[in-house]
């Protein structure tokens, strides 16, 4: 692993800003799998007002989000969470992210041991 450089802070800020901008133009709501067929689940966005929208019907707003957070993100994200867990005081954003992930990731076996 290369040591942090002077441009790393700018890189982190740019990534955060892009992620926030993308989220702002993506289909809003709490996305959950649903539908009648287990072999063809639908992703449904549940809005705070109780409304729902099928994410597939809003492809223009969701395609970039889905590709940005593809499985390619898992390895560096998991590495960051592991690194944060090894500190005496894990950064609050890492803990918050871990909580959100554990609420959303499938499988009861994913709880911390």
C-alpha positions in Angstrom: 0.0 0.0 0.0 1.3 3.4 -0.9 1.6 6.0 1.9 -0.9 8.8 1.8 0.0 11.7 -0.4 -0.9 15.4 -0.5 -3.5 14.8 -3.2 -5.3 12.0 -1.3 -7.5 14.4 0.7 -8.6 16.1 -2.6 -9.3 12.6 -4.0 -11.5 11.7 -1.0 -13.4 14.9 -1.2 -14.0 14.6 -4.9 -15.3 11.0 -4.5 -17.6 12.1 -1.7 -19.0 15.0 -3.7 -19.6 12.9 -6.8 -21.4 10.2 -4.7 -23.6 12.9 -3.1 -24.4 14.5 -6.5 -25.2 11.1 -8.0 -27.5 10.2 -5.0 -29.3 13.5 -5.4 -30.4 12.6 -9.0 -31.1 9.0 -8.4 -34.5 7.5 -7.6 -35.1 8.4 -3.9 -36.4 6.2 -1.2 -35.4 3.1 0.7 -34.7 0.5 -2.0 -35.9 -3.1 -1.1 -36.2 -6.3 -3.1 -39.8 -7.4 -3.6 -42.1 -8.8 -6.2 -43.9 -12.1 -6.7 -41.1 -14.3 -8.2 -38.1 -15.1 -6.2 -36.2 -15.8 -9.4 -37.0 -12.3 -10.7 -37.0 -9.9 -7.7 -38.0 -6.3 -8.3 -36.3 -3.4 -6.7 -38.8 -1.1 -5.2 -38.1 2.4 -3.8 -40.2 3.2 -0.8 -40.6 6.9 -0.3 -41.0 8.5 3.2 -44.6 9.5 2.3 -45.5 5.9 1.7 -45.4 6.0 -2.1 -43.4 3.4 -4.1 -41.7 3.3 -7.4 -40.2 0.4 -9.2 -36.5 1.3 -9.7 -36.4 -0.4 -13.1 -39.1 2.0 -14.3 -36.8 4.9 -13.4 -33.7 3.6 -15.2 -32.6 7.1 -16.3 -32.2 8.0 -12.6 -30.8 4.7 -11.4 -28.5 3.2 -14.0 -25.5 5.4 -13.0 -26.1 4.6 -9.3 -26.2 0.9 -9.9 -23.0 0.9 -12.0 -21.2 3.3 -9.6 -21.9 0.9 -6.7 -21.2 -2.3 -8.6 -19.4 -5.2 -6.9 -16.1 -3.6 -7.8 -16.7 -1.2 -4.8 -16.9 -4.1 -2.3 -13.2 -4.9 -1.9 -11.9 -1.4 -1.2 -15.0 -0.6 0.9 -14.5 -3.8 3.0 -10.8 -3.0 3.3 -11.6 0.5 4.7 -14.1 -1.0 7.2 -11.5 -3.6 8.3 -8.8 -0.9 8.7 -11.2 1.3 10.7 -12.1 -1.6 12.9 -8.5 -2.0 13.9 -8.3 1.5 15.5 -8.9 2.3 19.1 -11.6 4.7 18.1 -13.1 3.8 14.7 -14.2 6.8 12.8 -17.9 7.6 13.3 -18.6 7.6 9.5 -17.2 4.1 9.3 -19.4 2.9 12.2 -22.4 4.6 10.6 -21.7 3.0 7.3 -21.3 -0.5 8.9 -24.7 -0.1 10.7 -26.5 0.8 7.4 -24.8 -2.0 5.6 -25.7 -4.6 8.3 -29.4 -3.4 8.2 -29.5 -3.8 4.4 -27.2 -6.7 3.5 -28.9 -10.1 3.2 -28.3 -12.9 5.7 -28.6 -13.0 9.4 -25.1 -14.4 9.5 -23.7 -11.0 8.6 -24.1 -9.5 12.1 -20.8 -8.7 13.9 -19.3 -11.6 15.8 
